[in-house]
Amino acid sequence: MGFMDKMKEQAAVVTAAAKDAAQKGQAKVDAVQAKRAADGVLRKLGLAVYLQRTDRGGDATEAVVEDSISSLKEYEAEYGEITESEESDED
């Protein structure tokens, strides 16, 4: 095997490793963005429940609750169950 063949082989290995690292990095970024979105939905849900419990919610508030729960179920299906012990990245 010549020098150029070894260089080409090494370049292919490095390229594959770089692509793998980029995919893993993108997956992590996607997960963080999804968690932040879920945190926003949880906040909106909390506000809607608060308004309901203080007799200030209306029909729109019930729709917010239903939409929020639906969104959170989708999040859990992809990223796993939301637990009480999870902390927001913003804290």
N, C-alpha and C positions, 0 to 999 in steps of 0.2 A: 504494500500500500504506500503510495507516494505521499509527499508532504501536503499537496493540495487536497488529496482525498481525505486525509486526516483533518484538515482544516474545515472542509465541507461537512464532514461528519460531526465535528465539534460544534459548528455553527448551527446545524440542525438540532442538536441536543439543547443548546442554549436557547434557540428560538422556541422549542417546545416547552421548556421550563418557563420562559417568559410569558408565553400564552397561558399556561396553567396558572401562574401567579396572577395574571391580569383577570382571569375568569374568577378566581377565588376572591380577589379584591372587589370585583364588581358585585359578586354575590353578597359580600359583607355590606357594601354600600346600599344595595337594594334592601337588605334586612333592616338596616338602621333607618332608612327612609320609611319603610313600612311600619316600624315601631313608632316613629314620630307621628305618622299619620294616625295610627291606632290610639296613641296618647291624646291626640286632638279629638278623636271621636269619643273617647272616654270622658274627656272634659265636657264636651257638648252634651253627652248623655247625662253626666252628673248635674249639669245646669238644668236640663229639662226635668229630671226627677225632682230636683230642689223646687222648681217652679210648680210642679204638680203637688208636691207635699205641702207647699205654702199657699195652696189654692190660687195660684196666679197663672197656671198653665191653661192653655186652651186646646182646641182640636189640633192646631199645628204642633203643639208640644208633644202630643201623643204620636204624631207622625215622625217627629224627630227621634223619639224613643225607639220606635219600630225600625226606622232606617239605621240608627246607630247600632242596634242589636244585630241587624242583618250584616252590616259592615264588619262588626267584630267577629261574628261567626265565620265570615270569609277569611279574615285575618288568622283566626285560630286554625282553620283548615290548612292553611299554608305554612304557618310559622309555629304552631303549637299553642297549647292552652295558655291563656292569660291568667296569671296568679296574683293574689293580693300582695305578695312580697316583692313583685317587680317594681323597681323605681324608675321614674322618668329620667331621661338623659339631661333634662333641663334643671333638675334639682342640684 
